[in-house]
Amino acid sequence: MAVAKTKPKNDNDDNGKPAAKDPDKGPEPKADAKAGNGIAAFPKEQELSAYREMLLIRRFEEKAGQMYGMGLIGGFCHLYIGQEAVVVGMQMTLKPGDAVITGYRDHGHMLASNMDPKGVMAELTGRRGGYSHGKGGSMHMFSVEKGFYGGHGIVGAQVSLGTGLAFAARYRKTDNVSLTYLGDGAANQGQVYESFNMAELWKLPVVYIIENNRYAMGTAINRSSATTDLSKRGLSFNIPGEQVDGMDVRAVKAAGEKAVAWCRAGNGPYILEMLTYRYRGHSMSDPAKYRTREEVNKMRAEHDPIEQVRVRILEQKLASEDELKKIDAEVRDIVNEASEFATNDPEPDAAELWTNVYR
């Protein structure tokens, strides 16, 4: 399968002359990839499913941002807006028994894993009906039933745990895989490379998915990483990897199928670097002054993952504008219902302080 690589582009300035290259900018995703050449061909059902799933994540995160501003969500809150194609495309490659684990930008992964939006939102607001009974908040909730082993607040900590999930699959002699997500900032952490070494040494079935949104907590990847092609970070361990247009759900699915098949066949780990972009700050407290409004608007206009699917659906006449509006209305109803539940659900009983605590 061909690698969907991208290169930085120089835009023209106001006088029509090439603008100076910005050393802080990372690679931009391709905007007009065609089916084939590393792009999965989606039938009508998959296009509509991808559209709905990404829209659910987008609307949920928009509502979470509103609720945070109203003081209904406390602590940290990291939104996934802009990166929806990554988790939706990868989730299409899984089967029952596979495991998913990620860092603290995790709401999208939960929803893509088919966790109940009510339970996710209730956890964000610290309510009894939340997935961690109101004790985990945004960064720490789980659903073993759905194969989701958590968001994790410590940068890079989930990589070792995801490697352990792959070890469990191998030990039990199953062909299940572990999808272990991390960010471009976490890719510089030492435990990541200890995990790479162990995974290749023991041929563990783990796909390391690096969601490169270009800025980590707020520093451009060009300023923090000596090697900015993060798909090559496993070369010294003989782990194959590739860069993928993380703004195109078809490219994600195609690359994900290749990587998951590699792991299921017993070949060991695989690295996928998803070139993606977050529209909001690192967290709700981040004003994101390290990039321009023009850059964000350009990404929204040219590379938005949901808009790409919407345009294809309309151009191929897979659904009408009215039908897509109906999907949006249904998604908004789901999110509003989750918000209402999370606002009115009781807080945890004080006795919950003593449950699920290991001493």
Secondary structure as GFF3:
##gff-version 3
##sequence-region A 1 359
A	DSSP	alpha_helix	44	69	.	.	.	ID=ss1
A	DSSP	alpha_helix	84	91	.	.	.	ID=ss2
A	DSSP	beta_strand	99	101	.	.	.	ID=ss3
A	DSSP	alpha_helix	107	112	.	.	.	ID=ss4
A	DSSP	alpha_helix	117	124	.	.	.	ID=ss5
A	DSSP	three_ten_helix	144	146	.	.	.	ID=ss6
A	DSSP	alpha_helix	157	171	.	.	.	ID=ss7
A	DSSP	beta_strand	178	183	.	.	.	ID=ss8
A	DSSP	three_ten_helix	186	188	.	.	.	ID=ss9
A	DSSP	alpha_helix	190	201	.	.	.	ID=ss10
A	DSSP	beta_strand	206	212	.	.	.	ID=ss11
A	DSSP	alpha_helix	221	224	.	.	.	ID=ss12
A	DSSP	three_ten_helix	230	232	.	.	.	ID=ss13
A	DSSP	three_ten_helix	235	237	.	.	.	ID=ss14
A	DSSP	beta_strand	241	245	.	.	.	ID=ss15
A	DSSP	alpha_helix	249	264	.	.	.	ID=ss16
A	DSSP	beta_strand	270	275	.	.	.	ID=ss17
A	DSSP	alpha_helix	293	303	.	.	.	ID=ss18
A	DSSP	alpha_helix	305	315	.	.	.	ID=ss19
A	DSSP	alpha_helix	321	344	.	.	.	ID=ss20
A	DSSP	three_ten_helix	350	354	.	.	.	ID=ss21
###
